[in-house]
Amino acid sequence: MLSKNQEYQSIESFESLESTEVVLSVASSIAENEVVHIENSVGTTTMFCGRYQDKMEMYASADTVAEYLDNHASWFSRCAEPMKVESLGENGYTLVIGRFGSFGYEVEPKVGLELLPPEDRVYRIRTVPIPGYQAPGYEVDYNSSLQLIEIQESSISTISSEITTVEWELDLKVYINFPKFIQRLPKSLVQSTGDRVLHQIIRQVSRRLTRKVQEDFHQSLGIELPANVNKNK
C-alpha cells in the first residue's frame, strides 16, 4: 500500500501479524533530486540482516524442558500459528511467515527450517531448501541457537522448585532482488526501511512465539503461570 504523502511514513500496526499480513506505508513518489540512478538496475540484490537475542523462563528442570523441546512435532505447528506450517522431513518445517511490503512491493516469505538434534543442551535451527520451491526474488539465511540453563531454586515456590532459562540467539540475513522501480529509490532509504521492517517482524514474531511456547509447555505440565510472571518481554 502506498501513501499519498511525500514524506516517509511510519510502520503500521504490527498487530496485523495476527492475520499474517503486514504492509509498510511509504512515499508514493520521490522528488527528482532524490532519485538515485543505479548501474545494472536489473538483478541488484540488497541484504538486510540482524542479530537478536532473548530468553524465557520455564518452571521445570532442564531435563523436562529438553524432553518437551525434543518432541517438537507435538508443539511447533501449534505454537507457530497464525503462521502456516508444513512438515519438511523428520526434523524440518516449511514456514510461511506472512505477507510484508514496502514501496508498493510485497513478498510472502516462505522458509524451510531444520531443528537439529541438541548438543550439550544447545538446540540449533538452520535454513534448508524446500524441495521443488524457488523463492521469487528473495533468499533467507536463518541460524539460531537455544541454550538451556538450569537454576536450582525458583523464587516462586508454588509453581516449581526448579527453573530453566531458555536463552536464544538469532543471526538472520535476508537477500532481496528488488524490481527496477525500487532500485530508483535512494539506497540509504531502502536499506534503513528494510532493516527497520526486519527488526519489527522479528520482534513481533519472537514475542508471540515465545509466549505461546512458554504457555504451551506449562499447560502440558498442568501449571498455570501467575499474572506477575513476565512472559513477553
URJORA-V951753 format. One record per residue. N is the residue number from 1. SS is DSSP state (2 for helix, 1 for strand, 0 for the rest). BURIAL is # if it has 24 or more other C-alpha atoms within 12 Angstrom, else .. Layout:
n=N ss=SS burial=BURIAL
n=N ss=SS burial=BURIAL
//
This chain:
n=1 ss=0 burial=.
n=2 ss=0 burial=#
n=3 ss=1 burial=.
n=4 ss=0 burial=.
n=5 ss=0 burial=.
n=6 ss=0 burial=.
n=7 ss=0 burial=.
n=8 ss=0 burial=.
n=9 ss=0 burial=.
n=10 ss=0 burial=.
n=11 ss=1 burial=#
n=12 ss=0 burial=.
n=13 ss=0 burial=.
n=14 ss=2 burial=#
n=15 ss=2 burial=.
n=16 ss=2 burial=.
n=17 ss=2 burial=#
n=18 ss=2 burial=.
n=19 ss=2 burial=.
n=20 ss=0 burial=#
n=21 ss=1 burial=#
n=22 ss=0 burial=#
n=23 ss=0 burial=#
n=24 ss=1 burial=#
n=25 ss=0 burial=#
n=26 ss=0 burial=#
n=27 ss=1 burial=#
n=28 ss=0 burial=.
n=29 ss=0 burial=#
n=30 ss=0 burial=.
n=31 ss=0 burial=.
n=32 ss=2 burial=.
n=33 ss=2 burial=.
n=34 ss=2 burial=.
n=35 ss=0 burial=.
n=36 ss=0 burial=.
n=37 ss=0 burial=.
n=38 ss=0 burial=.
n=39 ss=0 burial=.
n=40 ss=0 burial=.
n=41 ss=0 burial=.
n=42 ss=0 burial=.
n=43 ss=0 burial=.
n=44 ss=0 burial=.
n=45 ss=1 burial=#
n=46 ss=1 burial=#
n=47 ss=1 burial=#
n=48 ss=1 burial=#
n=49 ss=1 burial=#
n=50 ss=1 burial=#
n=51 ss=1 burial=.
n=52 ss=1 burial=#
n=53 ss=1 burial=#
n=54 ss=1 burial=#
n=55 ss=1 burial=#
n=56 ss=1 burial=#
n=57 ss=1 burial=#
n=58 ss=1 burial=#
n=59 ss=0 burial=#
n=60 ss=0 burial=#
n=61 ss=0 burial=#
n=62 ss=2 burial=#
n=63 ss=2 burial=.
n=64 ss=2 burial=#
n=65 ss=2 burial=#
n=66 ss=2 burial=#
n=67 ss=2 burial=.
n=68 ss=2 burial=#
n=69 ss=2 burial=#
n=70 ss=2 burial=#
n=71 ss=0 burial=.
n=72 ss=2 burial=#
n=73 ss=2 burial=#
n=74 ss=2 burial=.
n=75 ss=0 burial=#
n=76 ss=2 burial=#
n=77 ss=2 burial=#
n=78 ss=2 burial=.
n=79 ss=2 burial=#
n=80 ss=2 burial=#
n=81 ss=0 burial=#
n=82 ss=0 burial=#
n=83 ss=0 burial=#
n=84 ss=1 burial=#
n=85 ss=1 burial=#
n=86 ss=1 burial=#
n=87 ss=1 burial=#
n=88 ss=1 burial=.
n=89 ss=0 burial=.
n=90 ss=0 burial=.
n=91 ss=0 burial=#
n=92 ss=1 burial=#
n=93 ss=1 burial=#
n=94 ss=1 burial=#
n=95 ss=1 burial=#
n=96 ss=1 burial=#
n=97 ss=1 burial=#
n=98 ss=1 burial=#
n=99 ss=1 burial=#
n=100 ss=1 burial=#
n=101 ss=1 burial=#
n=102 ss=1 burial=#
n=103 ss=0 burial=#
n=104 ss=0 burial=.
n=105 ss=1 burial=#
n=106 ss=1 burial=#
n=107 ss=1 burial=#
n=108 ss=1 burial=#
n=109 ss=1 burial=#
n=110 ss=1 burial=#
n=111 ss=1 burial=#
n=112 ss=1 burial=#
n=113 ss=1 burial=#
n=114 ss=1 burial=#
n=115 ss=1 burial=#
n=116 ss=0 burial=#
n=117 ss=0 burial=.
n=118 ss=0 burial=.
n=119 ss=1 burial=.
n=120 ss=0 burial=.
n=121 ss=0 burial=#
n=122 ss=1 burial=#
n=123 ss=1 burial=#
n=124 ss=1 burial=#
n=125 ss=1 burial=#
n=126 ss=1 burial=#
n=127 ss=1 burial=#
n=128 ss=1 burial=#
n=129 ss=0 burial=#
n=130 ss=0 burial=#
n=131 ss=0 burial=.
n=132 ss=0 burial=.
n=133 ss=0 burial=.
n=134 ss=0 burial=.
n=135 ss=0 burial=.
n=136 ss=0 burial=.
n=137 ss=0 burial=#
n=138 ss=1 burial=#
n=139 ss=1 burial=#
n=140 ss=1 burial=#
n=141 ss=1 burial=#
n=142 ss=1 burial=#
n=143 ss=1 burial=#
n=144 ss=1 burial=#
n=145 ss=1 burial=#
n=146 ss=1 burial=#
n=147 ss=1 burial=#
n=148 ss=1 burial=#
n=149 ss=1 burial=#
n=150 ss=1 burial=#
n=151 ss=1 burial=.
n=152 ss=0 burial=.
n=153 ss=0 burial=.
n=154 ss=0 burial=.
n=155 ss=0 burial=.
n=156 ss=0 burial=.
n=157 ss=0 burial=.
n=158 ss=0 burial=.
n=159 ss=0 burial=.
n=160 ss=0 burial=#
n=161 ss=0 burial=.
n=162 ss=0 burial=#
n=163 ss=1 burial=#
n=164 ss=1 burial=#
n=165 ss=1 burial=#
n=166 ss=1 burial=#
n=167 ss=1 burial=#
n=168 ss=1 burial=#
n=169 ss=1 burial=#
n=170 ss=1 burial=#
n=171 ss=1 burial=#
n=172 ss=1 burial=#
n=173 ss=1 burial=#
n=174 ss=1 burial=#
n=175 ss=1 burial=#
n=176 ss=1 burial=#
n=177 ss=1 burial=#
n=178 ss=0 burial=#
n=179 ss=0 burial=#
n=180 ss=2 burial=.
n=181 ss=2 burial=#
n=182 ss=2 burial=#
n=183 ss=2 burial=#
n=184 ss=0 burial=#
n=185 ss=0 burial=#
n=186 ss=0 burial=.
n=187 ss=2 burial=.
n=188 ss=2 burial=.
n=189 ss=2 burial=#
n=190 ss=2 burial=#
n=191 ss=2 burial=#
n=192 ss=2 burial=.
n=193 ss=2 burial=#
n=194 ss=2 burial=#
n=195 ss=2 burial=#
n=196 ss=2 burial=.
n=197 ss=2 burial=#
n=198 ss=2 burial=#
n=199 ss=2 burial=#
n=200 ss=2 burial=#
n=201 ss=2 burial=#
n=202 ss=2 burial=#
n=203 ss=2 burial=#
n=204 ss=2 burial=#
n=205 ss=2 burial=#
n=206 ss=2 burial=#
n=207 ss=2 burial=#
n=208 ss=2 burial=#
n=209 ss=2 burial=#
n=210 ss=2 burial=#
n=211 ss=2 burial=#
n=212 ss=2 burial=#
n=213 ss=2 burial=#
n=214 ss=2 burial=#
n=215 ss=2 burial=#
n=216 ss=2 burial=#
n=217 ss=2 burial=#
n=218 ss=2 burial=#
n=219 ss=2 burial=.
n=220 ss=2 burial=.
n=221 ss=0 burial=.
n=222 ss=0 burial=.
n=223 ss=0 burial=.
n=224 ss=0 burial=.
n=225 ss=0 burial=#
n=226 ss=0 burial=.
n=227 ss=0 burial=.
n=228 ss=0 burial=.
n=229 ss=0 burial=.
n=230 ss=0 burial=.
n=231 ss=0 burial=#
n=232 ss=0 burial=.
n=233 ss=0 burial=.
//
